Amino acid sequence: MCRVDEVMSREHDKYDKVVELAKRRGFFWPSFEIYGGVAGFYDLGPLGTLLKSNIIRLWREFFITRHMDMVVEIETPVITPEVVFEASGHLHHFTDPIVECTSCRRKFRADQLIEEALNVKVEGRSAEELTRMIRENNVRCPFCGSDLGEVRVFNLLFQTFIGPYTQNKAYLRPEAAQGMFTSFKRVHKVMREKLPLGIAQIGRVARNEISPRQGMVRLREFTIMEVEFFFDPEEPGEPPLSRFGGNLRILTADAKVRGEEGPETYGVEEAVQEGIIKNKWLAYWMAVARDFIKALGVPENHMYFEEKLPHERAHYATQTFDQLVRISRWGWIEVSGHAYRGDYDLQGHMRYSGQDLTVFKKFEKPVTRKVEKVFVNKVVIGKLFKEKSAEVLKLLESVDTDLIKEALSKGESYIEIKGFKVPASAVEVRVIEEKVVGRKFIPHVVEPSFGAERLVLMVLDHAYTEEEERVVLKVPHHIAPIKLAVFPLVAKEPLVSIAKELFSKALAEGIPAIYDDSGSIGRRYARADEVGVPYAVTVDYQTPEDKTVTIRERDTRAQVRVGLSEVVSRIKELVHA
Amino acid sequence: MCRVDEVMSREHDKYDKVVELAKRRGFFWPSFEIYGGVAGFYDLGPLGTLLKSNIIRLWREFFITRHMDMVVEIETPVITPEVVFEASGHLHHFTDPIVECTSCRRKFRADQLIEEALNVKVEGRSAEELTRMIRENNVRCPFCGSDLGEVRVFNLLFQTFIGPYTQNKAYLRPEAAQGMFTSFKRVHKVMREKLPLGIAQIGRVARNEISPRQGMVRLREFTIMEVEFFFDPEEPGEPPLSRFGGNLRILTADAKVRGEEGPETYGVEEAVQEGIIKNKWLAYWMAVARDFIKALGVPENHMYFEEKLPHERAHYATQTFDQLVRISRWGWIEVSGHAYRGDYDLQGHMRYSGQDLTVFKKFEKPVTRKVEKVFVNKVVIGKLFKEKSAEVLKLLESVDTDLIKEALSKGESYIEIKGFKVPASAVEVRVIEEKVVGRKFIPHVVEPSFGAERLVLMVLDHAYTEEEERVVLKVPHHIAPIKLAVFPLVAKEPLVSIAKELFSKALAEGIPAIYDDSGSIGRRYARADEVGVPYAVTVDYQTPEDKTVTIRERDTRAQVRVGLSEVVSRIKELVHA
């Protein structure tokens, strides 16, 4: 076996162990198992739900609570009427290419099939191009070897209908973002019309993937954590970029085109100054994302940002970075997306709803501006055009002043507008002063977006270690699902009663804890280590005598003896619960 | 105006004010407003999301964390394959009657239409009965006055398809429960096969209501909070009912049949002993529900449990209580349901999946039981039935021993089984001793179930008060969305800087806070009172001198002067943040 294969096999091995542990101990497993399962759907078990809650709590802290002066959280429905996705472009753009075997009728993602068969990248190619590639390279059905049909596009929105009127088509949202766009105006008003304004949402989304084959990495239904951050493109404000230490590791689109595969490092401010990241706020949230992923236990050299090439980007984005983290088996996976969506979405919703979604910004004091205005001798126009004169006046008011100035400067005697010949002597362009109290504009948007379940897998994968034949899940203490294990040294009184009382006290104080009195103490430590419990307290024979217990830390296995009455508060401090 | 009308009008008035406040200050508003809205969908704004989070946190504390030794939380998908709802009975039973106008083609809920037109209760009536009622009483279309068609049943499940194969029909779950049932076996295993075992879930559900007209009370999509509590029906364990003080107010089914409308009070244990509540664990969770709703600010005399009559119950339940709370305009609304589901759901999933979902309980020590067994002279059978003898032997083994004993006692010479005549002399029934190590059974289930959005409305409705022309939202401090308002007395330095620093410190400590320096201090207090901020801190001219500020409490308006450095920890204590 060559070295690469060996590494690959070890990686597969690790991934399989993580998945086995997840299933056996209750982090996650395929949904609807008793019915044979459905690809792309996973349950989170008791430990997975606790871990996911902790990840969400941390995300909320990093992206909302710490920015509560400018970011608020809202909640909008999963089921969304069709018009919203017409306006957002998802009905036309949120698609994958699909191809069917002409013989066994199995359906495949055409791009994946070609990439695997020919070992090339085809992201962004049209259905016609993909069909041609299949024909030219004789790509065949991987199951039965027969010919494949034409490549078609398949929309990834789950479709449904609202109410008993089947014409009310609706879709499950594939991102939370559109809820923030359709409600932007109201939230902006509620927040007393301040900008910048971040609207965050944590909620369920669904994507009807054609044939998801990557376990928890590619789910058809998952929890998204998103911020749509709205700002004035002319006066975006000053994000405190200097607050961030360290660097961002970035693989730019240019570097990719040059054929480079690894990232380079840039200071956060430097990345903006050098034009690598085109918007300050985009850079700001990327730096927050870096710190957030670090806080989940991923070292910086296991993470970087990859700029997407134009054809790799979503339809709404003008610049996009994926935050990539290395995990076993699947390699570099996307854990967050950072898109500069500009005013694409609000523009779309203005067009489709007919509502004004612009923001009005009052100047500190009114500004006097010189503007050119067309003045018309109404009496002349009235006499000349009679019942048509109103129409002519309207045309003259809305016409570009340059056109009129040009005609006048040429000394022409008539100015012709839409077939009306207006005497030049009746028209004049004057410069006047106008008081302007503010400015109307469509805010621009940058969006950091995370999938919570993928982060659960990422955390487990990074935390999984084997030490002397034992599995230790080194989850950072502050996100560990269970904080404390309580053991009586032996399952006898009074040790059991003391241990159970301590366990109840911990629960009452809100510390997620487990009690275990079955098997040897070594086995119990191993069971706790395997699911990442950072502290284990043992009630032993000494306890009834001097009211002390031992606390053992998971990673160092260091033990300290502590007074029974202090244990709970001590653990609370240690895990920041 | 008569007294009842007056009260009604005041109630409507209050409700309208609550809804107006909710919209203006950002608790909730109809979704997709810019597209004209869609009935049954609401957004939660920034304050609504915070309030809902606090309600969920409290629910988690009451129903999960405090019971962590027996209740765990999981998360399962919203999108659910069809077979699950075939097994659960929802495909056939989760329906509402619908009737269409023959002229304008509008569709209505037939039961609501009849109830409104005839002022009778028709819950549980069949489509045929409802059609007859419409015909006999000449109920007509409320819009155009034309004839109505036949009443049909409309399934309330939102339908969709998984993947590109349109035959993979799926539905959005109308309750979280089925996820707990389909995963029961795995969770039970992960939890080391203990019973009782509560599996809780907080997540999105969707019900395709025909024409929801009650705002936040009846949503087509909402967050459910449910526990499926599994126990051994023979040895259910002893819930600590004596732990609960006070009473449960219950309107029993019997009392309803007798025509009573108000509840009677029972002690929690008494309700079980008198057979009012048929299961101890059902009573246990009802008592928890009572305490939970009280903790949300609802006094006990605004709440009671109503037992559902057989035809009012869901198809899976053998006893059900709705927990009702009185709110303005809508009167008594259901805030939780408490169903004794027995083994209905696990039975269904066993039948449809072919999987064994029973639980095996080992006896403390093996039990020796006397059992009757049929012994057969195989030689005789072999000679007599030749190639059919295996079949005959199988029949004899599975037949009821009583049948054979009866035949033998009558002295018959042949025993006839499925056409085979077996000589009586070749058959004998003997009593033998058998060692049994345990017992297999299907656990029974009780289910407390809450809708989170309805609780948001309930809390606001109960908290809304008007005092001297001012609105004060008296939300209990521990669930108030914003805990602290920070004001500089005037918008001048150094007051502004001091106030902003305090505000930042509060946010950094995780206290949801607002900063406000616009308008008079009185207006700012009013703005904070209106959204239920329990404490307002004012930085005044004295602050730069002696480093003290005033803290004002919302309900009493009492003010105390406190050192600037202690404010944050003081507020934390006060709100239990």
Interface residues (C-beta under 8 A of the other chain):
Chain A: K23 R24 R25 G26 W29 S31 F32 E33 I34 Y35 V38 A39 G40 F41 Y42 D43 L44 G45 P46 G48 T49 L50 K52 E61 T65 R66 M68 D69 V72 E73 I74 E75 T76 P77 V78 I79 T80 P81 V83 V84 I98 K107 F154 F158 Q159 T160 F161 I162 G163 P164 Y165 N168 A170 L172 G179 T182 S183 K185 R186 V187 V190 M191 G203 R204 A206 N208 E209 I210 S211 R220 E221 H349 Y352 S353 Q355 L357 F503 S504 L507 A508 G510 P512 A513 Y515
Chain B: K23 R24 R25 G26 W29 S31 F32 E33 I34 Y35 V38 A39 G40 F41 Y42 D43 L44 G45 P46 G48 T49 L50 K52 E61 T65 R66 M68 D69 V72 E73 I74 E75 T76 P77 V78 I79 T80 P81 V83 V84 I98 K107 F154 F158 Q159 T160 F161 I162 G163 P164 Y165 N168 L172 G179 T182 S183 K185 R186 V187 V190 M191 G203 R204 A206 N208 E209 I210 S211 R220 E221 H349 Y352 S353 Q355 L357 F503 S504 L507 A508 G510 P512 A513 Y515
